[in-house]
């Protein structure tokens, strides 16, 4: 008999719920992130939050700012600071493209989600433009219309 896969309590990914409400996501990028050992353990436990974070280019490098990763519970004196800047790992041509878009095109670089790919932690970044209030209202109207349509279709089926 095969062994049972025990992945019920395991971390799958951490999403940034505010992004799709506040921004139009135009392009997506995958980046590695440079972390310490206690940070990785804390993220594996699901103790991270990226809803208020953003990425910033600086001297040919990308940095993830304001991401909160809780200090590891069983950590010692080598535990990390919860909101420190973390270096993002990407190819130079991607960094150059993103830097130009952020500085010239007035776009924002926002993390969409944190996830593990094999044993490595990855960050999905979105190159975004901000929504205006009327854009947000249009999105709410569309969601309400879709909700009404699904309600009518469910009533028809029964």
Secondary structure, 3 states (H helix, E strand, C coil): CCCCCCCCCCCCEEECCCHHHHEEEEEEEEEEECCCHHHHHHHHCCCEECCCCEEEEECCEEEEECCEECCCCCCCCCCCCCCCCEEEECCHHHHHHHHHHHHCCCCEEEEEEEEEECCEEEEEEEEEEECCHHHHHHHHHHHHHHHHHHHHHHHHHC
